[in-house]
Amino acid sequence: MFGSLGWTEILFILVIALIIFGPRKLPQLGRSLGEGLAQFRRASEDFKRSWEQEITLEEKHPSSPAPAPAPITPPTEDVPATMSEADSEEKSGVNA
């Protein structure tokens, strides 16, 4: 139930909790801890149930394959790579 904790370890933890929190706060802490665990369990079960529903829907109606991306075409214009090339072409008188 408590994994690898033995009864002496559990008793020791409970005694320490009783000393730290006192007899008035301990039942409130236990109650709030229990409610939090129950809420977490409900949320995890709900998530598991919705996950399984999505899987069964996906198995019944598989989605179509994604279209292939369009190929990238290089620009058709002759564009110089750097400004220095543009300057040298301009100075040499080469214009298209």
C-alpha positions in Angstrom: 0.0 0.0 0.0 2.7 2.5 0.9 5.5 1.1 -1.3 8.7 0.4 0.5 7.7 2.1 3.7 7.2 -0.2 6.7 4.8 0.2 9.6 7.5 1.8 11.8 8.3 4.4 9.3 4.6 5.3 8.7 4.1 5.5 12.5 7.1 7.7 12.9 5.9 10.1 10.1 2.4 10.2 11.7 3.9 11.1 15.1 6.1 13.8 13.7 3.0 15.2 11.8 1.0 15.2 15.0 3.8 17.0 16.9 4.2 19.6 14.1 0.6 20.3 13.2 -1.2 19.4 16.4 -4.4 17.3 17.0 -6.7 20.1 15.7 -5.1 20.7 12.3 -4.2 17.1 11.5 -7.8 15.9 10.6 -8.2 19.0 8.4 -4.9 18.3 6.6 -5.8 14.7 6.1 -9.2 15.6 4.7 -7.8 18.2 2.3 -5.1 15.8 1.2 -7.7 13.1 0.5 -9.9 15.5 -1.4 -6.9 16.6 -3.5 -6.0 13.0 -4.3 -9.6 12.2 -5.2 -9.8 15.2 -7.5 -6.5 14.3 -9.1 -7.7 10.7 -9.7 -10.9 11.9 -11.3 -9.0 14.3 -13.6 -6.5 11.6 -14.6 -9.3 9.1 -15.3 -11.2 11.8 -17.4 -8.0 12.5 -19.4 -7.4 8.8 -19.9 -11.0 8.3 -21.1 -10.9 11.2 -23.5 -7.5 10.0 -24.8 -8.8 6.5 -25.5 -11.9 8.0 -27.3 -9.6 10.1 -29.5 -7.6 7.0 -30.4 -10.6 4.9 -31.3 -12.0 7.8 -33.4 -8.6 8.1 -35.2 -8.5 4.4 -35.8 -12.1 4.4 -37.3 -11.5 7.5 -39.5 -7.8 7.9 -40.3 -6.9 11.3 -41.5 -5.7 11.8 -45.0 -2.0 12.1 -45.5 -0.5 15.6 -45.4 0.1 17.1 -48.8 3.7 17.4 -49.9 5.2 20.9 -49.6 5.7 22.9 -52.7 9.2 22.8 -54.1 11.2 26.0 -53.6 12.2 27.6 -56.9 15.2 29.9 -57.1 14.6 33.5 -58.2 14.6 34.1 -61.9 16.3 37.5 -61.8 20.0 37.8 -61.8 20.5 39.5 -58.4 24.1 40.2 -57.2 25.0 38.4 -53.9 26.6 41.4 -52.3 26.8 45.2 -52.7 30.4 45.0 -53.7 29.5 42.9 -56.8 26.8 45.4 -57.7 29.3 48.3 -57.4 31.9 46.5 -59.5 29.4 45.7 -62.2 28.2 49.3 -62.3 31.7 50.6 -62.5 32.7 48.3 -65.3 29.6 49.3 -67.3 27.9 45.9 -67.3 24.1 46.5 -67.0 21.4 44.1 -68.1 
